[in-house]
Amino acid sequence: MAAGLLFFIFGLSVTALKGLIFCTLLLYATNSDLSTREVTNWIPLSIALTGLIGIDLTNIPFMLLAALFVTLPQLIVAIRKENCYGGGDIKVSAACGFLLGIEKGILGLTAGLLLAVLCTLAIQRIKNRKAEAFPLIPYLAVGFMMVYLML
């Protein structure tokens, strides 16, 4: 379904192929985070390498800055409060920021975090539970993929 949507929006193009690889990697990261609460290092690396498809090499410094700016809020929170963020969440966000750029990366991060907060509050309200740790990458993946589709 994602492939169909990507090719419908972007046609048969490098952007559609890049989006298909990006979506596949985000789905794999989501599955990994849901099942084991861990994400292997090759997933963010693969997302970052996917970001290099079809770009001009002069854009790489800006892409590195985007990765830094997208992860900076998460790093600050992770330093101030222990066990708040996992390393995989931060690495995947950095890779997505590298691929998407500063504006879209921050927008995707914001959308994913907002979705996580809303869903967690709804689940807590329905099940009458206290706040507990939950996998964040599924929510981030939705946010980043939504932003990619809005390119």
C-alpha positions in Angstrom: 0.0 0.0 0.0 2.8 2.4 0.9 4.5 1.6 -2.4 1.4 2.4 -4.3 0.9 5.7 -2.5 4.5 6.7 -3.1 4.4 5.9 -6.8 1.0 7.6 -7.1 2.3 10.8 -5.5 5.8 10.9 -7.0 5.4 8.8 -10.1 8.2 6.4 -11.2 11.0 8.5 -9.8 14.1 8.5 -7.6 12.0 10.2 -4.9 9.5 7.4 -5.0 12.2 4.8 -4.8 13.9 6.7 -1.9 10.6 6.9 -0.1 10.0 3.1 -0.6 13.3 2.3 1.0 12.7 4.8 3.7 9.3 3.4 4.5 10.6 -0.2 4.5 13.4 0.7 6.9 11.0 2.6 9.2 8.6 -0.4 9.2 11.5 -2.7 10.1 12.6 -0.3 12.9 9.0 -0.2 14.2 8.7 -4.0 14.2 12.1 -4.3 16.0 11.1 -1.6 18.6 7.8 -3.2 19.3 9.1 -6.8 19.6 12.5 -6.3 21.4 12.5 -2.6 22.4 15.9 -2.4 20.5 16.9 -1.2 17.1 20.1 -2.4 15.6 22.6 0.2 14.5 22.4 -0.7 10.8 18.8 0.7 10.6 19.7 4.4 11.2 22.8 3.9 9.1 20.7 2.6 6.2 18.2 5.4 6.6 21.1 7.9 6.4 22.6 6.2 3.4 19.1 6.3 1.8 19.2 10.1 2.3 22.2 10.2 0.0 20.2 8.8 -3.0 19.8 11.4 -5.7 21.3 14.4 -3.8 24.1 16.7 -4.7 27.2 16.2 -2.5 27.3 19.9 -1.6 24.1 19.3 0.5 25.8 16.9 2.9 26.9 19.6 5.4 23.3 20.9 5.6 22.1 17.3 6.0 24.5 16.8 8.9 23.2 20.0 10.5 19.6 18.8 10.1 20.5 15.6 11.9 22.0 17.6 14.7 19.0 20.0 15.0 16.4 17.2 14.9 18.1 15.2 17.7 19.1 18.2 19.8 15.8 18.4 21.7 15.8 14.6 22.4 19.5 14.7 23.5 18.7 17.6 26.0 15.7 15.7 27.4 17.7 12.4 27.6 20.5 14.1 29.5 18.2 15.8 31.9 16.0 12.8 32.6 17.2 9.2 32.7 15.4 6.4 30.9 13.3 8.9 29.0 14.7 8.2 25.5 16.4 5.1 24.2 19.5 5.4 22.0 17.7 3.8 19.1 15.0 6.6 19.2 17.7 9.3 19.0 19.7 7.5 16.3 16.6 6.9 14.1 15.5 10.5 14.6 19.0 11.7 13.6 19.0 9.6 10.4 15.5 10.8 9.5 16.6 14.4 10.0 19.6 13.7 7.8 17.2 12.4 5.1 14.4 15.0 5.4 16.3 18.2 6.3 15.9 20.6 9.2 12.3 21.8 8.6 10.7 18.5 7.6 12.8 16.6 10.2 11.6 18.8 13.1 8.0 18.7 11.7 8.2 14.9 11.5 9.6 14.6 15.0 6.9 17.0 16.4 4.2 15.0 14.6 5.5 11.7 15.9 5.9 12.9 19.5 2.4 14.5 19.4 1.0 11.2 18.2 2.8 9.3 20.9 1.5 11.6 23.6 -2.1 11.5 22.4 -2.1 7.7 22.0 -0.4 7.2 25.3 -2.9 9.4 27.1 -5.8 7.7 25.4 -4.5 4.2 26.4 -3.9 5.3 30.0 -7.4 6.7 30.2 -9.0 3.6 28.7 -7.0 1.1 30.7 -6.7 3.2 33.9 -2.9 2.7 34.0 -0.1 4.9 35.2 2.5 6.2 32.8 4.9 3.5 31.7 7.7 3.2 29.2 6.5 2.5 25.6 8.2 2.0 22.2 8.6 5.4 20.6 9.8 4.5 17.1 6.4 3.4 15.8 5.1 6.9 16.5 8.2 8.7 15.1 8.0 6.5 12.0 4.4 7.6 11.3 5.4 11.3 11.8 8.5 11.1 9.6 6.7 9.1 6.8 3.8 11.6 6.8 6.3 14.5 6.3 8.1 12.6 3.6 4.8 12.2 1.7 4.3 15.9 1.9 7.6 16.7 0.1 
